[in-house]
Amino acid sequence: MSRIHVCLVSDQPIPNLIPLRMEEFRPEKVILLVSTDMKLQADRLEKVIKGWAIKVEKIPIDAYDLEFARQTCTKILSRYESTEIILNATGGTKIMAFAAFEVFRELGKTILYVDTRDRWIQVLSPKSQRIDFKGVLKVPTYLNAYGQIILNERTDKDKISQHLPAVTELVKICEEYQDAIKILNGYVAPLRNARTFPLKIEIKKHDYENQSFQKIIELYEKFGILKFDDNVIRLPDLEDVEFISGGWLEEYVFHAVTTLSVTDVRMGVEVKYDTPGSRYPTNEYDVVFTHNNRLFLIECKTKRFEGADRASFNDEPIYKLENLRDAAGGVYGKGMLVSYRSLTEAQKLRLKANRLEFCDALDIKNLSERLIQWIK
């Protein structure tokens, strides 16, 4: 017997998607009940669902007309009398949900409610039952459901594995050598758009005479990331420029996430929005992963957040992270700021006020433990 899901479209798409990937509920077709202001969200859902080889039908519904909603559901059930048909009552307006629930329950049909917060599915009818769900949604699906399309990513596990010895040593000393790392970043970061390699950078004498700076140069030279001779740094390619100017921290975070039991993890994910005239034409997520059907964003920063770095509201990393989390992760998305430099108490308070986690110089060596607590 074939199976159909009826879903009430709202601005929170994830509860509609989770049951579709669970073997005990997987349908051959999905009927989306779409109110006027949910047409764009319905289009996004349709693309995702069809990508799973599931048929989709969209039916208009009046979000605030109880009788019209009842009649719409009654017509659907009469069309599919001999088909197993399941109502996912999680989305929609309260009137839509009440009308659909009433009609489906009268005929003894299965009704589901997806609790994303507590990570289970409540079967409401014909008999009550709770079912814990597994992580079934990967990063691209989650982003697509919120109107974000992946353009590019830097998830190169082989490269990250090759860099791991250097990253491990950097993490061990980054708190002690914060200023030296900052000095080197000042030379290298402006070259991230360079296209001609190898590059040569002349180092000022007072910087090279800094013993901490020499220590960082020796570390990078040891692992073949740069060459240093006669006060000149030579960088073989763009990959080394990106690694020195902050990529090492992203790779450290990515590796830490891969040691956990997450569904999917990506690094350096560049996205564009599918809506015309979007405020941000593209965005990049340093590290993004899914776990238990939630999206987790991690912003990695290797500069000091002081003085000129607070020039404008939109450039403030904390507010940027909050906005990205809400846009990409919805109600239950989560965000974390990871900085090898120490954050101020004011910054920590601001992060907490915006429901954002953080891990800075004092705790960065214990990042894996912090991540475990965070995803719980």
C-alpha positions as CSV (number, residue, x, y, z in Angstrom):
1,M,0.0,0.0,0.0
2,S,1.3,3.5,-0.9
3,R,1.7,6.2,1.8
4,I,1.0,9.9,1.6
5,H,1.9,12.7,4.0
6,V,-0.2,15.8,4.4
7,C,1.9,18.7,5.7
8,L,0.9,22.2,6.9
9,V,3.5,24.6,5.5
10,S,5.0,27.2,7.9
11,D,8.2,29.2,8.2
12,Q,9.7,26.3,10.1
13,P,10.3,23.6,7.5
14,I,12.4,21.1,9.4
15,P,9.4,19.3,11.3
16,N,7.9,18.6,7.9
17,L,11.0,17.0,6.6
18,I,12.2,14.8,9.5
19,P,9.4,12.1,9.2
20,L,10.0,11.8,5.4
21,R,13.5,10.4,6.0
22,M,12.4,7.9,8.7
23,E,11.9,4.4,7.4
24,E,8.7,3.8,9.4
25,F,7.0,7.0,8.0
26,R,8.6,7.4,4.5
27,P,5.9,8.2,1.9
28,E,5.7,8.0,-1.8
29,K,3.9,11.3,-2.0
30,V,3.6,14.5,0.0
31,I,0.7,16.9,-0.1
32,L,1.6,20.5,1.0
33,L,-1.3,22.7,2.3
34,V,-0.1,26.2,1.4
35,S,-1.5,29.5,2.6
36,T,-0.9,32.7,0.6
37,D,2.1,33.9,2.6
38,M,3.8,30.5,2.5
39,K,4.2,30.0,-1.2
40,L,8.0,30.6,-1.2
41,Q,8.5,28.2,1.7
42,A,6.4,25.6,-0.1
43,D,8.5,25.9,-3.2
44,R,11.6,25.3,-1.1
45,L,10.1,22.3,0.5
46,E,9.0,20.9,-2.9
47,K,12.6,21.1,-4.2
48,V,14.0,19.3,-1.2
49,I,11.3,16.6,-1.2
50,K,11.5,15.9,-4.9
51,G,15.3,15.6,-4.5
52,W,14.4,12.5,-2.4
53,A,12.4,11.0,-5.2
54,I,9.1,11.7,-3.4
55,K,6.2,13.2,-5.4
56,V,4.8,16.5,-4.3
57,E,1.4,18.2,-4.7
58,K,0.6,21.7,-3.5
59,I,-2.9,22.6,-2.5
60,P,-3.9,26.2,-1.5
61,I,-5.6,26.7,1.8
62,D,-7.0,29.7,3.7
63,A,-4.9,29.9,6.9
64,Y,-7.7,31.5,8.9
65,D,-10.9,29.9,7.6
66,L,-11.7,26.9,9.8
67,E,-14.5,25.6,7.6
68,F,-12.6,26.0,4.4
69,A,-9.6,24.2,5.9
70,R,-11.9,21.3,7.1
71,Q,-13.4,21.0,3.6
72,T,-9.9,20.9,2.0
73,C,-8.8,18.1,4.3
74,T,-12.1,16.2,3.7
75,K,-11.6,16.3,0.0
76,I,-8.1,15.0,0.3
77,L,-9.2,12.1,2.4
78,S,-12.0,11.2,0.0
79,R,-9.6,11.1,-2.9
80,Y,-7.3,8.7,-1.1
81,E,-9.7,6.4,0.7
82,S,-7.7,3.2,0.0
83,T,-4.3,4.9,0.7
84,E,-2.4,5.1,4.0
85,I,-2.5,8.8,4.7
86,I,-0.7,10.6,7.5
87,L,-1.2,14.1,8.8
88,N,1.9,16.0,10.0
89,A,0.2,18.6,12.2
90,T,3.3,20.4,13.3
91,G,3.1,23.5,11.0
92,G,0.6,25.9,9.7
93,T,-1.6,28.3,11.7
94,K,-3.4,27.1,14.7
95,I,-6.7,27.2,12.8
96,M,-5.2,25.1,10.0
97,A,-3.8,22.6,12.5
98,F,-7.0,22.4,14.4
99,A,-9.1,21.8,11.3
100,A,-6.8,19.2,9.9
101,F,-6.5,17.4,13.2
102,E,-10.2,17.3,13.7
103,V,-10.9,15.8,10.2
104,F,-8.1,13.3,10.3
105,R,-8.9,12.1,13.9
106,E,-12.6,11.6,13.0
107,L,-11.6,9.1,10.4
108,G,-9.0,7.4,12.6
109,K,-6.0,8.5,10.5
110,T,-2.4,8.7,11.8
111,I,-1.5,12.2,13.1
112,L,2.1,13.2,13.9
113,Y,3.6,16.1,15.8
114,V,7.3,16.6,15.5
115,D,9.0,18.1,18.6
116,T,12.3,19.4,17.3
117,R,13.3,20.8,20.7
118,D,13.0,17.5,22.6
119,R,13.9,15.4,19.5
120,W,11.0,13.0,19.3
121,I,7.8,12.5,17.2
122,Q,4.5,12.3,19.0
123,V,1.9,10.1,17.4
124,L,-1.3,11.7,18.4
125,S,-3.8,9.4,16.7
126,P,-5.2,6.8,16.5
127,K,-3.2,6.0,19.7
128,S,-0.6,8.0,21.5
129,Q,3.0,7.0,21.1
130,R,6.4,8.8,21.3
131,I,9.2,7.9,18.9
132,D,12.7,9.2,19.3
133,F,14.1,10.4,15.9
134,K,17.6,9.9,14.6
135,G,19.7,12.5,12.8
136,V,18.5,12.3,9.2
137,L,19.1,15.7,7.8
138,K,22.4,16.8,6.2
139,V,23.8,20.3,5.9
140,P,22.7,21.0,2.3
141,T,19.2,19.8,3.0
142,Y,18.9,22.0,6.1
143,L,20.2,25.1,4.2
144,N,18.1,24.5,1.2
145,A,15.0,24.3,3.4
146,Y,15.7,27.8,4.6
147,G,16.4,29.2,1.1
148,Q,20.2,28.9,1.0
149,I,22.0,27.2,-1.8
150,I,25.6,26.0,-1.4
151,L,27.9,27.6,-4.0
152,N,31.2,26.2,-2.8
153,E,32.9,24.6,0.3
154,R,36.4,23.8,1.5
155,T,35.7,20.5,3.1
156,D,38.9,18.7,2.2
157,K,39.5,16.0,4.7
158,D,42.8,14.9,3.2
159,K,44.3,18.4,3.4
160,I,43.0,18.8,7.0
161,S,44.6,15.5,7.9
162,Q,47.9,16.6,6.4
163,H,47.8,19.9,8.4
164,L,46.7,18.3,11.7
165,P,50.2,18.0,13.2
166,A,50.8,21.7,12.6
167,V,47.4,22.6,13.9
168,T,47.9,20.6,17.0
169,E,51.1,22.4,17.9
170,L,49.5,25.8,17.1
171,V,46.7,25.1,19.5
172,K,49.1,24.2,22.2
173,I,50.9,27.5,22.0
174,C,48.3,29.9,20.6
175,E,47.4,31.4,24.0
176,E,51.1,32.2,24.8
177,Y,51.9,33.4,21.3
178,Q,48.7,35.4,20.6
179,D,50.6,38.6,19.7
180,A,53.1,36.8,17.4
181,I,50.3,35.1,15.5
182,K,48.6,38.5,15.2
183,I,51.7,40.1,13.7
184,L,52.1,37.3,11.1
185,N,48.4,37.6,10.3
186,G,48.9,41.3,9.6
187,Y,51.5,40.4,6.9
188,V,49.6,37.4,5.3
189,A,45.9,38.2,5.6
190,P,45.9,41.0,3.0
191,L,47.2,38.5,0.4
192,R,44.2,36.2,0.5
193,N,43.1,37.5,-2.9
194,A,46.5,37.0,-4.5
195,R,46.7,34.9,-7.7
196,T,50.4,34.9,-8.5
197,F,52.6,32.5,-6.5
198,P,55.0,31.9,-4.9
199,L,54.7,35.1,-2.8
200,K,57.5,37.0,-1.1
201,I,56.9,39.1,2.0
202,E,59.6,41.3,3.5
203,I,59.4,41.3,7.3
204,K,60.3,44.4,9.3
205,K,63.4,44.1,11.4
206,H,61.6,44.9,14.7
207,D,59.1,42.1,14.0
208,Y,61.6,39.5,13.1
209,E,63.7,40.3,16.2
210,N,60.6,39.4,18.3
211,Q,61.4,36.0,19.8
212,S,57.8,35.0,19.9
213,F,57.5,35.8,16.2
214,Q,60.5,33.7,15.5
215,K,58.9,30.8,17.3
216,I,55.8,31.0,15.1
217,I,57.9,31.3,11.9
218,E,59.9,28.2,12.9
219,L,56.7,26.2,13.5
220,Y,55.3,27.0,10.1
221,E,58.7,26.4,8.5
222,K,59.0,23.0,10.2
223,F,55.8,21.8,8.5
224,G,56.6,23.3,5.1
225,I,53.9,25.9,5.2
226,L,56.3,28.7,4.5
227,K,60.0,29.4,4.0
228,F,62.0,32.1,5.7
229,D,65.3,33.5,4.6
230,D,67.0,36.9,4.9
231,N,64.0,38.6,6.5
232,V,61.7,37.4,3.7
233,I,58.8,34.9,3.9
234,R,58.1,32.8,0.9
235,L,54.6,31.3,0.5
236,P,54.2,28.5,-2.0
237,D,50.5,28.9,-2.8
238,L,47.1,30.3,-1.8
239,E,46.3,27.3,0.4
240,D,49.2,28.3,2.7
241,V,48.1,32.0,2.8
242,E,44.6,30.9,3.9
243,F,46.0,28.5,6.5
244,I,48.2,31.1,8.2
245,S,45.6,33.8,8.1
246,G,43.0,31.9,10.0
247,G,42.4,28.6,8.2
248,W,44.3,26.7,10.9
249,L,41.6,27.5,13.4
250,E,38.8,26.5,11.1
251,E,40.6,23.2,10.5
252,Y,41.1,22.6,14.2
253,V,37.4,23.2,14.8
254,F,36.4,21.0,11.9
255,H,38.6,18.2,13.1
256,A,37.1,18.5,16.7
257,V,33.6,18.2,15.3
258,T,34.4,15.1,13.2
259,T,35.4,13.3,16.4
260,L,31.7,13.6,17.6
261,S,28.7,11.5,16.5
262,V,27.2,14.2,14.2
263,T,25.2,13.6,11.0
264,D,27.1,15.9,8.7
265,V,29.9,18.5,9.0
266,R,31.2,20.9,6.4
267,M,33.9,23.7,6.4
268,G,34.1,27.0,4.5
269,V,30.6,26.8,3.1
270,E,29.7,29.7,0.8
271,V,25.9,30.1,0.2
272,K,23.6,32.4,-1.7
273,Y,20.0,33.1,-1.0
274,D,17.2,32.0,-3.3
275,T,15.1,35.2,-2.8
276,P,15.6,38.1,-5.3
277,G,16.9,41.2,-3.6
278,S,18.3,39.4,-0.6
279,R,20.1,41.6,1.9
280,Y,23.1,39.4,1.8
281,P,23.8,38.0,-1.7
282,T,26.3,35.5,-0.3
283,N,27.5,34.3,3.1
284,E,30.2,31.9,4.3
285,Y,30.0,29.6,7.3
286,D,33.4,28.6,8.7
287,V,32.2,25.3,10.2
288,V,28.6,24.0,9.9
289,F,27.2,20.7,11.0
290,T,23.9,18.9,11.7
291,H,23.2,16.8,14.8
292,N,19.8,15.4,15.8
293,N,18.2,17.4,12.9
294,R,19.5,20.7,14.2
295,L,21.9,23.1,12.5
296,F,25.0,24.2,14.4
297,L,27.1,27.1,13.1
298,I,30.6,27.9,14.3
299,E,32.3,31.2,13.5
300,C,36.1,31.1,13.9
301,K,38.0,34.4,14.5
302,T,41.7,35.0,14.7
303,K,41.7,38.8,15.3
304,R,41.2,41.0,18.3
305,F,37.6,42.4,18.7
306,E,38.6,45.8,19.9
307,G,38.8,49.4,18.7
308,A,38.4,49.7,15.0
309,D,36.9,46.2,14.8
310,R,33.8,47.5,16.4
311,A,33.3,50.2,13.7
312,S,29.8,49.2,12.6
313,F,27.0,47.1,13.9
314,N,26.8,44.9,10.8
315,D,30.5,44.0,11.0
316,E,30.3,43.0,14.6
317,P,31.0,39.2,14.7
318,I,28.6,38.5,17.5
319,Y,25.7,40.1,15.8
320,K,26.7,38.6,12.5
321,L,26.7,35.1,14.0
322,E,23.3,35.7,15.6
323,N,21.8,36.7,12.3
324,L,23.4,33.8,10.4
325,R,22.2,31.3,13.0
326,D,18.6,32.5,12.8
327,A,18.6,32.7,9.0
328,A,20.1,29.2,8.4
329,G,19.0,27.3,11.5
330,G,15.6,28.6,12.4
331,V,14.1,28.5,15.9
332,Y,16.4,25.7,17.1
333,G,19.6,26.6,15.2
334,K,22.6,27.1,17.4
335,G,25.7,29.2,17.1
336,M,29.2,29.3,18.6
337,L,32.1,31.8,18.4
338,V,35.6,30.3,18.6
339,S,38.5,32.6,19.1
340,Y,42.1,31.8,19.9
341,R,42.3,35.3,21.5
342,S,40.7,36.0,24.8
343,L,37.2,37.5,24.7
344,T,36.3,40.4,27.0
345,E,33.7,39.9,29.8
346,A,31.4,42.3,27.9
347,Q,31.7,40.2,24.8
348,K,30.9,37.0,26.7
349,L,27.9,38.6,28.3
350,R,26.7,39.7,24.9
351,L,27.1,36.2,23.5
352,K,25.1,34.7,26.3
353,A,22.4,37.3,25.9
354,N,22.0,36.3,22.3
355,R,22.0,32.6,23.1
356,L,25.4,32.0,21.5
357,E,28.1,29.8,22.9
358,F,31.8,30.7,22.8
359,C,35.2,29.1,23.3
360,D,38.3,31.3,23.6
361,A,42.0,31.2,24.5
362,L,41.4,29.8,28.0
363,D,39.3,26.8,26.8
364,I,40.4,26.3,23.2
365,K,42.5,23.3,24.1
366,N,39.4,21.7,25.5
367,L,37.2,22.4,22.5
368,S,36.0,18.8,22.0
369,E,34.7,18.7,25.6
370,R,33.0,22.1,25.1
371,L,31.4,20.8,21.9
372,I,30.0,17.7,23.6
373,Q,28.3,19.8,26.2
374,W,27.0,22.2,23.6
375,I,25.3,19.7,21.3
376,K,23.6,18.0,24.3
